[in-house]
Amino acid sequence: MRGSAGTGNQPRSGEALRFSGVSARYAAADPQALLDCTFVVNAGERTALVGPNGSGKTTVLLATVGLVPHEGEITVAGSKVERASLQTVRDGVGFLFANPEDQLLLPRVIDDVAFSL
């Protein structure tokens, strides 16, 4: 979650992120990337997602902002992650990939910035 306490979508207290029975896969024929994942991150907590390659760390983040289809329930600062609330959720969440090449879609940074507008 980004922003200082009490600003934007970040709550001062309570749950910042909740996964309840979340399962996800990238395509119907793919194996499950997440299977029945349940956890809570409270506001103000610092949490690390750690694990070997392919263990689902990136999938958790992508599901959090609605970029991976999932079953189960994900809430961010009280907003359920679903089509109707994606803009609200995405306004309060930010993440960077370890390799910058993985997050740039277009050859020039200005084009990537313009793409997101």
N, CA, C and O atoms as CSV, one atom per row, in Angstrom:
chain,resi,resn,atom,element,x,y,z
A,1,MET,N,N,0.855,-1.166,0.000
A,1,MET,CA,C,0.000,0.000,0.000
A,1,MET,C,C,0.898,1.225,0.000
A,1,MET,O,O,1.943,1.237,0.651
A,2,ARG,N,N,0.496,2.240,-0.721
A,2,ARG,CA,C,1.336,3.430,-0.738
A,2,ARG,C,C,0.608,4.587,-0.093
A,2,ARG,O,O,-0.602,4.527,0.125
A,3,GLY,N,N,1.346,5.640,0.214
A,3,GLY,CA,C,0.758,6.813,0.860
A,3,GLY,C,C,1.057,6.776,2.340
A,3,GLY,O,O,1.444,5.738,2.878
A,4,SER,N,N,0.881,7.896,2.994
A,4,SER,CA,C,1.111,7.933,4.432
A,4,SER,C,C,-0.166,7.550,5.153
A,4,SER,O,O,-1.249,7.581,4.569
A,5,ALA,N,N,-0.044,7.195,6.403
A,5,ALA,CA,C,-1.195,6.721,7.171
A,5,ALA,C,C,-2.333,7.723,7.101
A,5,ALA,O,O,-2.146,8.920,7.323
A,6,GLY,N,N,-3.513,7.214,6.789
A,6,GLY,CA,C,-4.698,8.050,6.782
A,6,GLY,C,C,-4.924,8.821,5.499
A,6,GLY,O,O,-5.838,9.643,5.438
A,7,THR,N,N,-4.110,8.582,4.454
A,7,THR,CA,C,-4.325,9.286,3.197
A,7,THR,C,C,-4.735,8.304,2.119
A,7,THR,O,O,-4.459,7.108,2.214
A,8,GLY,N,N,-5.397,8.816,1.095
A,8,GLY,CA,C,-5.788,7.961,-0.020
A,8,GLY,C,C,-6.672,6.826,0.443
A,8,GLY,O,O,-7.578,7.019,1.254
A,9,ASN,N,N,-6.403,5.639,-0.077
A,9,ASN,CA,C,-7.203,4.466,0.256
A,9,ASN,C,C,-6.647,3.687,1.431
A,9,ASN,O,O,-7.226,2.675,1.826
A,10,GLN,N,N,-5.547,4.129,1.993
A,10,GLN,CA,C,-4.929,3.366,3.073
A,10,GLN,C,C,-5.616,3.685,4.393
A,10,GLN,O,O,-5.633,4.841,4.817
A,11,PRO,N,N,-6.184,2.674,5.048
A,11,PRO,CA,C,-6.852,2.924,6.321
A,11,PRO,C,C,-5.851,3.174,7.439
A,11,PRO,O,O,-4.714,2.706,7.378
A,12,ARG,N,N,-6.277,3.916,8.465
A,12,ARG,CA,C,-5.420,4.140,9.634
A,12,ARG,C,C,-5.310,2.879,10.478
A,12,ARG,O,O,-4.273,2.624,11.091
A,13,SER,N,N,-6.365,2.101,10.509
A,13,SER,CA,C,-6.360,0.853,11.261
A,13,SER,C,C,-7.250,-0.136,10.531
A,13,SER,O,O,-7.936,0.212,9.571
A,14,GLY,N,N,-7.226,-1.359,10.997
A,14,GLY,CA,C,-8.034,-2.384,10.347
A,14,GLY,C,C,-7.238,-3.111,9.280
A,14,GLY,O,O,-6.007,-3.096,9.277
A,15,GLU,N,N,-7.959,-3.739,8.383
A,15,GLU,CA,C,-7.328,-4.569,7.364
A,15,GLU,C,C,-6.950,-3.761,6.130
A,15,GLU,O,O,-7.776,-3.047,5.563
A,16,ALA,N,N,-5.702,-3.883,5.726
A,16,ALA,CA,C,-5.252,-3.259,4.484
A,16,ALA,C,C,-5.478,-4.211,3.313
A,16,ALA,O,O,-5.839,-3.778,2.219
A,17,LEU,N,N,-5.266,-5.508,3.543
A,17,LEU,CA,C,-5.403,-6.517,2.487
A,17,LEU,C,C,-5.916,-7.813,3.096
A,17,LEU,O,O,-5.427,-8.261,4.133
A,18,ARG,N,N,-6.905,-8.410,2.443
A,18,ARG,CA,C,-7.430,-9.704,2.888
A,18,ARG,C,C,-7.619,-10.613,1.682
A,18,ARG,O,O,-8.260,-10.234,0.701
A,19,PHE,N,N,-7.061,-11.805,1.761
A,19,PHE,CA,C,-7.310,-12.880,0.807
A,19,PHE,C,C,-8.107,-13.943,1.549
A,19,PHE,O,O,-7.691,-14.402,2.613
A,20,SER,N,N,-9.237,-14.333,1.002
A,20,SER,CA,C,-10.074,-15.370,1.620
A,20,SER,C,C,-10.349,-16.466,0.598
A,20,SER,O,O,-11.155,-16.288,-0.316
A,21,GLY,N,N,-9.675,-17.597,0.760
A,21,GLY,CA,C,-9.890,-18.739,-0.126
A,21,GLY,C,C,-9.603,-18.433,-1.584
A,21,GLY,O,O,-10.334,-18.882,-2.467
A,22,VAL,N,N,-8.552,-17.678,-1.848
A,22,VAL,CA,C,-8.258,-17.238,-3.218
A,22,VAL,C,C,-7.466,-18.308,-3.975
A,22,VAL,O,O,-6.438,-18.802,-3.512
A,23,SER,N,N,-7.981,-18.638,-5.140
A,23,SER,CA,C,-7.286,-19.514,-6.079
A,23,SER,C,C,-7.184,-18.772,-7.400
A,23,SER,O,O,-8.096,-18.032,-7.771
A,24,ALA,N,N,-6.076,-18.964,-8.114
A,24,ALA,CA,C,-5.886,-18.248,-9.378
A,24,ALA,C,C,-5.047,-19.083,-10.326
A,24,ALA,O,O,-4.184,-19.861,-9.918
A,25,ARG,N,N,-5.330,-18.893,-11.605
A,25,ARG,CA,C,-4.517,-19.475,-12.667
A,25,ARG,C,C,-4.537,-18.497,-13.828
A,25,ARG,O,O,-5.487,-17.730,-13.982
A,26,TYR,N,N,-3.509,-18.520,-14.631
A,26,TYR,CA,C,-3.391,-17.551,-15.720
A,26,TYR,C,C,-4.269,-17.913,-16.911
A,26,TYR,O,O,-4.806,-17.020,-17.566
A,27,ALA,N,N,-4.427,-19.183,-17.203
A,27,ALA,CA,C,-5.298,-19.643,-18.287
A,27,ALA,C,C,-5.961,-20.936,-17.829
A,27,ALA,O,O,-5.453,-21.625,-16.945
A,28,ALA,N,N,-7.092,-21.256,-18.433
A,28,ALA,CA,C,-7.874,-22.422,-18.002
A,28,ALA,C,C,-7.053,-23.709,-18.012
A,28,ALA,O,O,-7.252,-24.571,-17.156
A,29,ALA,N,N,-6.142,-23.851,-18.960
A,29,ALA,CA,C,-5.347,-25.077,-19.061
A,29,ALA,C,C,-4.125,-25.075,-18.147
A,29,ALA,O,O,-3.471,-26.107,-17.991
A,30,ASP,N,N,-3.809,-23.935,-17.543
A,30,ASP,CA,C,-2.631,-23.830,-16.678
A,30,ASP,C,C,-2.899,-24.426,-15.301
A,30,ASP,O,O,-4.046,-24.478,-14.859
A,31,PRO,N,N,-1.836,-24.879,-14.615
A,31,PRO,CA,C,-2.015,-25.315,-13.229
A,31,PRO,C,C,-2.342,-24.114,-12.335
A,31,PRO,O,O,-2.105,-22.967,-12.713
A,32,GLN,N,N,-2.882,-24.387,-11.162
A,32,GLN,CA,C,-3.197,-23.318,-10.217
A,32,GLN,C,C,-1.906,-22.615,-9.798
A,32,GLN,O,O,-0.936,-23.263,-9.405
A,33,ALA,N,N,-1.905,-21.287,-9.887
A,33,ALA,CA,C,-0.775,-20.501,-9.392
A,33,ALA,C,C,-0.957,-20.218,-7.906
A,33,ALA,O,O,0.022,-20.118,-7.167
A,34,LEU,N,N,-2.207,-20.088,-7.469
A,34,LEU,CA,C,-2.575,-19.957,-6.056
A,34,LEU,C,C,-3.705,-20.937,-5.795
A,34,LEU,O,O,-4.590,-21.105,-6.634
A,35,LEU,N,N,-3.681,-21.580,-4.648
A,35,LEU,CA,C,-4.732,-22.534,-4.308
A,35,LEU,C,C,-5.194,-22.295,-2.876
A,35,LEU,O,O,-4.450,-22.535,-1.925
A,36,ASP,N,N,-6.428,-21.821,-2.733
A,36,ASP,CA,C,-7.065,-21.608,-1.435
A,36,ASP,C,C,-6.182,-20.781,-0.492
A,36,ASP,O,O,-5.938,-21.172,0.649
A,37,CYS,N,N,-5.720,-19.657,-0.978
A,37,CYS,CA,C,-4.812,-18.766,-0.243
A,37,CYS,C,C,-5.621,-17.839,0.670
A,37,CYS,O,O,-6.507,-17.124,0.203
A,38,THR,N,N,-5.315,-17.854,1.961
A,38,THR,CA,C,-6.024,-17.028,2.937
A,38,THR,C,C,-5.014,-16.352,3.860
A,38,THR,O,O,-4.184,-17.015,4.482
A,39,PHE,N,N,-5.096,-15.013,3.940
A,39,PHE,CA,C,-4.255,-14.262,4.870
A,39,PHE,C,C,-4.806,-12.852,5.017
A,39,PHE,O,O,-5.627,-12.406,4.216
A,40,VAL,N,N,-4.341,-12.152,6.059
A,40,VAL,CA,C,-4.722,-10.760,6.305
A,40,VAL,C,C,-3.454,-9.966,6.585
A,40,VAL,O,O,-2.575,-10.420,7.318
A,41,VAL,N,N,-3.366,-8.775,5.995
A,41,VAL,CA,C,-2.318,-7.812,6.318
A,41,VAL,C,C,-3.034,-6.600,6.895
A,41,VAL,O,O,-3.844,-5.970,6.215
A,42,ASN,N,N,-2.739,-6.278,8.137
A,42,ASN,CA,C,-3.376,-5.136,8.789
A,42,ASN,C,C,-2.653,-3.844,8.437
A,42,ASN,O,O,-1.461,-3.845,8.128
A,43,ALA,N,N,-3.388,-2.754,8.488
A,43,ALA,CA,C,-2.814,-1.437,8.209
A,43,ALA,C,C,-1.616,-1.204,9.123
A,43,ALA,O,O,-1.667,-1.505,10.315
A,44,GLY,N,N,-0.553,-0.673,8.565
A,44,GLY,CA,C,0.646,-0.373,9.334
A,44,GLY,C,C,1.628,-1.521,9.437
A,44,GLY,O,O,2.773,-1.308,9.835
A,45,GLU,N,N,1.222,-2.724,9.092
A,45,GLU,CA,C,2.132,-3.867,9.136
A,45,GLU,C,C,3.059,-3.849,7.929
A,45,GLU,O,O,2.683,-3.400,6.846
A,46,ARG,N,N,4.260,-4.339,8.131
A,46,ARG,CA,C,5.194,-4.557,7.034
A,46,ARG,C,C,5.229,-6.051,6.793
A,46,ARG,O,O,5.474,-6.839,7.707
A,47,THR,N,N,4.983,-6.423,5.563
A,47,THR,CA,C,4.871,-7.836,5.230
A,47,THR,C,C,5.745,-8.149,4.031
A,47,THR,O,O,5.784,-7.382,3.069
A,48,ALA,N,N,6.442,-9.268,4.084
A,48,ALA,CA,C,7.272,-9.703,2.962
A,48,ALA,C,C,6.679,-10.969,2.365
A,48,ALA,O,O,6.315,-11.897,3.087
A,49,LEU,N,N,6.586,-10.999,1.048
A,49,LEU,CA,C,6.224,-12.224,0.335
A,49,LEU,C,C,7.525,-12.856,-0.119
A,49,LEU,O,O,8.237,-12.289,-0.948
A,50,VAL,N,N,7.838,-14.010,0.409
A,50,VAL,CA,C,9.093,-14.668,0.063
A,50,VAL,C,C,8.813,-16.087,-0.389
A,50,VAL,O,O,7.842,-16.710,0.041
A,51,GLY,N,N,9.667,-16.588,-1.253
A,51,GLY,CA,C,9.530,-17.951,-1.733
A,51,GLY,C,C,10.331,-18.129,-3.004
A,51,GLY,O,O,10.795,-17.155,-3.597
A,52,PRO,N,N,10.493,-19.369,-3.420
A,52,PRO,CA,C,11.267,-19.634,-4.634
A,52,PRO,C,C,10.520,-19.164,-5.886
A,52,PRO,O,O,9.333,-18.843,-5.834
A,53,ASN,N,N,11.237,-19.132,-7.001
A,53,ASN,CA,C,10.618,-18.787,-8.274
A,53,ASN,C,C,9.411,-19.686,-8.524
A,53,ASN,O,O,9.459,-20.892,-8.279
A,54,GLY,N,N,8.339,-19.087,-9.009
A,54,GLY,CA,C,7.153,-19.858,-9.350
A,54,GLY,C,C,6.259,-20.204,-8.182
A,54,GLY,O,O,5.332,-20.998,-8.339
A,55,SER,N,N,6.508,-19.632,-7.007
A,55,SER,CA,C,5.710,-19.993,-5.831
A,55,SER,C,C,4.442,-19.158,-5.676
A,55,SER,O,O,3.631,-19.440,-4.794
A,56,GLY,N,N,4.249,-18.126,-6.522
A,56,GLY,CA,C,3.008,-17.362,-6.477
A,56,GLY,C,C,3.109,-15.946,-5.950
A,56,GLY,O,O,2.088,-15.276,-5.798
A,57,LYS,N,N,4.314,-15.472,-5.666
A,57,LYS,CA,C,4.464,-14.118,-5.109
A,57,LYS,C,C,3.904,-13.054,-6.053
A,57,LYS,O,O,3.110,-12.211,-5.635
A,58,THR,N,N,4.305,-13.088,-7.294
A,58,THR,CA,C,3.817,-12.112,-8.270
A,58,THR,C,C,2.332,-12.299,-8.520
A,58,THR,O,O,1.612,-11.319,-8.714
A,59,THR,N,N,1.867,-13.522,-8.520
A,59,THR,CA,C,0.443,-13.787,-8.731
A,59,THR,C,C,-0.396,-13.149,-7.633
A,59,THR,O,O,-1.474,-12.625,-7.913
A,60,VAL,N,N,0.074,-13.181,-6.389
A,60,VAL,CA,C,-0.639,-12.512,-5.294
A,60,VAL,C,C,-0.795,-11.029,-5.605
A,60,VAL,O,O,-1.883,-10.474,-5.452
A,61,LEU,N,N,0.282,-10.385,-6.040
A,61,LEU,CA,C,0.219,-8.954,-6.343
A,61,LEU,C,C,-0.670,-8.667,-7.544
A,61,LEU,O,O,-1.456,-7.720,-7.519
A,62,LEU,N,N,-0.553,-9.469,-8.588
A,62,LEU,CA,C,-1.382,-9.257,-9.777
A,62,LEU,C,C,-2.862,-9.477,-9.471
A,62,LEU,O,O,-3.712,-8.747,-9.981
A,63,ALA,N,N,-3.175,-10.463,-8.656
A,63,ALA,CA,C,-4.572,-10.691,-8.261
A,63,ALA,C,C,-5.088,-9.542,-7.408
A,63,ALA,O,O,-6.259,-9.174,-7.500
A,64,THR,N,N,-4.216,-8.972,-6.574
A,64,THR,CA,C,-4.608,-7.856,-5.714
A,64,THR,C,C,-5.131,-6.674,-6.518
A,64,THR,O,O,-6.043,-5.979,-6.070
A,65,VAL,N,N,-4.572,-6.440,-7.690
A,65,VAL,CA,C,-5.019,-5.313,-8.521
A,65,VAL,C,C,-5.889,-5.767,-9.689
A,65,VAL,O,O,-6.120,-5.006,-10.629
A,66,GLY,N,N,-6.368,-7.002,-9.628
A,66,GLY,CA,C,-7.317,-7.481,-10.623
A,66,GLY,C,C,-6.734,-7.826,-11.971
A,66,GLY,O,O,-7.461,-7.836,-12.964
A,67,LEU,N,N,-5.442,-8.111,-12.043
A,67,LEU,CA,C,-4.817,-8.441,-13.321
A,67,LEU,C,C,-4.743,-9.938,-13.589
A,67,LEU,O,O,-4.321,-10.354,-14.668
A,68,VAL,N,N,-5.144,-10.744,-12.626
A,68,VAL,CA,C,-5.207,-12.190,-12.797
A,68,VAL,C,C,-6.598,-12.631,-12.356
A,68,VAL,O,O,-7.037,-12.274,-11.263
A,69,PRO,N,N,-7.298,-13.402,-13.187
A,69,PRO,CA,C,-8.613,-13.889,-12.754
A,69,PRO,C,C,-8.463,-14.788,-11.528
A,69,PRO,O,O,-7.518,-15.571,-11.431
A,70,HIS,N,N,-9.399,-14.664,-10.602
A,70,HIS,CA,C,-9.297,-15.452,-9.371
A,70,HIS,C,C,-10.684,-15.862,-8.880
A,70,HIS,O,O,-11.704,-15.283,-9.255
A,71,GLU,N,N,-10.675,-16.871,-8.038
A,71,GLU,CA,C,-11.852,-17.286,-7.279
A,71,GLU,C,C,-11.565,-16.954,-5.829
A,71,GLU,O,O,-10.404,-16.823,-5.440
A,72,GLY,N,N,-12.600,-16.818,-5.032
A,72,GLY,CA,C,-12.425,-16.408,-3.651
A,72,GLY,C,C,-12.589,-14.907,-3.558
A,72,GLY,O,O,-13.006,-14.262,-4.520
A,73,GLU,N,N,-12.264,-14.351,-2.409
A,73,GLU,CA,C,-12.478,-12.919,-2.194
A,73,GLU,C,C,-11.191,-12.216,-1.796
A,73,GLU,O,O,-10.455,-12.674,-0.922
A,74,ILE,N,N,-10.935,-11.089,-2.458
A,74,ILE,CA,C,-9.807,-10.219,-2.127
A,74,ILE,C,C,-10.384,-8.854,-1.803
A,74,ILE,O,O,-11.181,-8.315,-2.571
A,75,THR,N,N,-9.982,-8.286,-0.656
A,75,THR,CA,C,-10.373,-6.914,-0.338
A,75,THR,C,C,-9.119,-6.096,-0.057
A,75,THR,O,O,-8.177,-6.565,0.582
A,76,VAL,N,N,-9.133,-4.862,-0.551
A,76,VAL,CA,C,-8.040,-3.911,-0.351
A,76,VAL,C,C,-8.630,-2.687,0.321
A,76,VAL,O,O,-9.461,-1.992,-0.266
A,77,ALA,N,N,-8.206,-2.417,1.552
A,77,ALA,CA,C,-8.707,-1.270,2.323
A,77,ALA,C,C,-10.233,-1.246,2.320
A,77,ALA,O,O,-10.845,-0.184,2.203
A,78,GLY,N,N,-10.836,-2.415,2.449
A,78,GLY,CA,C,-12.289,-2.515,2.529
A,78,GLY,C,C,-13.011,-2.611,1.203
A,78,GLY,O,O,-14.216,-2.861,1.188
A,79,SER,N,N,-12.317,-2.419,0.078
A,79,SER,CA,C,-12.945,-2.519,-1.244
A,79,SER,C,C,-12.702,-3.904,-1.817
A,79,SER,O,O,-11.558,-4.341,-1.943
A,80,LYS,N,N,-13.785,-4.595,-2.166
A,80,LYS,CA,C,-13.667,-5.912,-2.776
A,80,LYS,C,C,-13.098,-5.760,-4.181
A,80,LYS,O,O,-13.540,-4.904,-4.949
A,81,VAL,N,N,-12.114,-6.596,-4.513
A,81,VAL,CA,C,-11.502,-6.551,-5.841
A,81,VAL,C,C,-12.442,-7.244,-6.818
A,81,VAL,O,O,-12.522,-8.471,-6.870
A,82,GLU,N,N,-13.148,-6.431,-7.586
A,82,GLU,CA,C,-14.053,-6.906,-8.629
A,82,GLU,C,C,-14.122,-5.824,-9.693
A,82,GLU,O,O,-13.653,-4.706,-9.478
A,83,ARG,N,N,-14.694,-6.146,-10.815
A,83,ARG,CA,C,-14.693,-5.225,-11.957
A,83,ARG,C,C,-15.145,-3.816,-11.581
A,83,ARG,O,O,-14.524,-2.843,-12.008
A,84,ALA,N,N,-16.199,-3.686,-10.802
A,84,ALA,CA,C,-16.765,-2.373,-10.472
A,84,ALA,C,C,-15.843,-1.523,-9.599
A,84,ALA,O,O,-15.944,-0.296,-9.615
A,85,SER,N,N,-14.950,-2.152,-8.841
A,85,SER,CA,C,-14.114,-1.394,-7.902
A,85,SER,C,C,-12.641,-1.331,-8.301
A,85,SER,O,O,-11.821,-0.838,-7.526
A,86,LEU,N,N,-12.290,-1.811,-9.476
A,86,LEU,CA,C,-10.870,-1.895,-9.835
A,86,LEU,C,C,-10.159,-0.549,-9.799
A,86,LEU,O,O,-9.025,-0.472,-9.325
A,87,GLN,N,N,-10.787,0.506,-10.281
A,87,GLN,CA,C,-10.116,1.807,-10.285
A,87,GLN,C,C,-9.815,2.269,-8.862
A,87,GLN,O,O,-8.726,2.773,-8.587
A,88,THR,N,N,-10.781,2.098,-7.959
A,88,THR,CA,C,-10.578,2.478,-6.557
A,88,THR,C,C,-9.430,1.680,-5.948
A,88,THR,O,O,-8.563,2.239,-5.276
A,89,VAL,N,N,-9.431,0.382,-6.186
A,89,VAL,CA,C,-8.376,-0.482,-5.651
A,89,VAL,C,C,-7.024,-0.082,-6.231
A,89,VAL,O,O,-6.055,0.072,-5.487
A,90,ARG,N,N,-6.947,0.086,-7.536
A,90,ARG,CA,C,-5.669,0.396,-8.190
A,90,ARG,C,C,-5.135,1.767,-7.802
A,90,ARG,O,O,-3.924,1.984,-7.823
A,91,ASP,N,N,-6.020,2.696,-7.450
A,91,ASP,CA,C,-5.568,4.014,-7.006
A,91,ASP,C,C,-4.792,3.935,-5.694
A,91,ASP,O,O,-3.989,4.824,-5.408
A,92,GLY,N,N,-5.012,2.895,-4.891
A,92,GLY,CA,C,-4.367,2.786,-3.594
A,92,GLY,C,C,-3.263,1.757,-3.505
A,92,GLY,O,O,-2.699,1.552,-2.431
A,93,VAL,N,N,-2.939,1.097,-4.618
A,93,VAL,CA,C,-1.942,0.028,-4.601
A,93,VAL,C,C,-0.902,0.299,-5.676
A,93,VAL,O,O,-1.235,0.702,-6.790
A,94,GLY,N,N,0.353,0.075,-5.335
A,94,GLY,CA,C,1.412,0.178,-6.328
A,94,GLY,C,C,2.463,-0.880,-6.065
A,94,GLY,O,O,2.736,-1.215,-4.913
A,95,PHE,N,N,3.051,-1.405,-7.120
A,95,PHE,CA,C,4.167,-2.326,-6.948
A,95,PHE,C,C,5.082,-2.250,-8.155
A,95,PHE,O,O,4.671,-1.853,-9.245
A,96,LEU,N,N,6.323,-2.636,-7.941
A,96,LEU,CA,C,7.336,-2.649,-8.989
A,96,LEU,C,C,7.876,-4.059,-9.123
A,96,LEU,O,O,8.073,-4.757,-8.128
A,97,PHE,N,N,8.112,-4.472,-10.348
A,97,PHE,CA,C,8.732,-5.771,-10.578
A,97,PHE,C,C,10.231,-5.680,-10.288
A,97,PHE,O,O,10.810,-4.595,-10.342
A,98,ALA,N,N,10.850,-6.801,-9.985
A,98,ALA,CA,C,12.285,-6.829,-9.706
A,98,ALA,C,C,13.091,-6.436,-10.939
A,98,ALA,O,O,14.130,-5.785,-10.821
A,99,ASN,N,N,12.621,-6.825,-12.114
A,99,ASN,CA,C,13.298,-6.489,-13.365
A,99,ASN,C,C,12.482,-5.431,-14.099
A,99,ASN,O,O,11.368,-5.717,-14.537
A,100,PRO,N,N,13.009,-4.218,-14.245
A,100,PRO,CA,C,12.249,-3.144,-14.900
A,100,PRO,C,C,11.741,-3.522,-16.286
A,100,PRO,O,O,10.694,-3.037,-16.713
A,101,GLU,N,N,12.473,-4.386,-16.995
A,101,GLU,CA,C,12.045,-4.791,-18.333
A,101,GLU,C,C,10.689,-5.492,-18.302
A,101,GLU,O,O,9.955,-5.472,-19.290
A,102,ASP,N,N,10.354,-6.113,-17.168
A,102,ASP,CA,C,9.094,-6.841,-17.048
A,102,ASP,C,C,7.890,-5.923,-16.899
A,102,ASP,O,O,6.762,-6.362,-17.121
A,103,GLN,N,N,8.094,-4.671,-16.532
A,103,GLN,CA,C,6.958,-3.781,-16.319
A,103,GLN,C,C,6.805,-2.737,-17.415
A,103,GLN,O,O,5.821,-1.997,-17.426
A,104,LEU,N,N,7.751,-2.663,-18.329
A,104,LEU,CA,C,7.645,-1.714,-19.430
A,104,LEU,C,C,7.041,-2.417,-20.642
A,104,LEU,O,O,7.539,-3.452,-21.085
A,105,LEU,N,N,5.974,-1.849,-21.166
A,105,LEU,CA,C,5.289,-2.451,-22.301
A,105,LEU,C,C,5.785,-1.905,-23.630
A,105,LEU,O,O,5.825,-2.622,-24.630
A,106,LEU,N,N,6.155,-0.656,-23.633
A,106,LEU,CA,C,6.499,0.039,-24.869
A,106,LEU,C,C,7.969,0.451,-24.853
A,106,LEU,O,O,8.584,0.484,-23.787
A,107,PRO,N,N,8.538,0.765,-26.008
A,107,PRO,CA,C,9.974,1.053,-26.072
A,107,PRO,C,C,10.418,2.302,-25.317
A,107,PRO,O,O,11.566,2.383,-24.882
A,108,ARG,N,N,9.517,3.284,-25.154
A,108,ARG,CA,C,9.898,4.525,-24.473
A,108,ARG,C,C,9.054,4.712,-23.213
A,108,ARG,O,O,7.860,4.413,-23.212
A,109,VAL,N,N,9.675,5.206,-22.144
A,109,VAL,CA,C,8.976,5.424,-20.876
A,109,VAL,C,C,7.782,6.352,-21.071
A,109,VAL,O,O,6.715,6.103,-20.510
A,110,ILE,N,N,7.938,7.408,-21.849
A,110,ILE,CA,C,6.840,8.351,-22.073
A,110,ILE,C,C,5.627,7.642,-22.678
A,110,ILE,O,O,4.488,7.987,-22.364
A,111,ASP,N,N,5.864,6.661,-23.540
A,111,ASP,CA,C,4.757,5.907,-24.134
A,111,ASP,C,C,4.056,5.045,-23.085
A,111,ASP,O,O,2.832,4.911,-23.109
A,112,ASP,N,N,4.832,4.458,-22.161
A,112,ASP,CA,C,4.229,3.681,-21.072
A,112,ASP,C,C,3.374,4.569,-20.176
A,112,ASP,O,O,2.270,4.187,-19.788
A,113,VAL,N,N,3.884,5.750,-19.851
A,113,VAL,CA,C,3.128,6.682,-19.006
A,113,VAL,C,C,1.849,7.093,-19.711
A,113,VAL,O,O,0.781,7.100,-19.099
A,114,ALA,N,N,1.939,7.434,-20.980
A,114,ALA,CA,C,0.755,7.835,-21.746
A,114,ALA,C,C,-0.241,6.686,-21.851
A,114,ALA,O,O,-1.451,6.915,-21.828
A,115,PHE,N,N,0.249,5.453,-21.966
A,115,PHE,CA,C,-0.615,4.276,-22.068
A,115,PHE,C,C,-1.494,4.124,-20.835
A,115,PHE,O,O,-2.642,3.690,-20.935
A,116,SER,N,N,-0.960,4.478,-19.678
A,116,SER,CA,C,-1.712,4.293,-18.426
A,116,SER,C,C,-2.758,5.371,-18.195
A,116,SER,O,O,-3.603,5.217,-17.313
A,117,LEU,N,N,-2.730,6.454,-18.957
A,117,LEU,CA,C,-3.681,7.554,-18.748
A,117,LEU,C,C,-5.021,7.294,-19.356
A,117,LEU,O,O,-5.917,8.133,-19.257
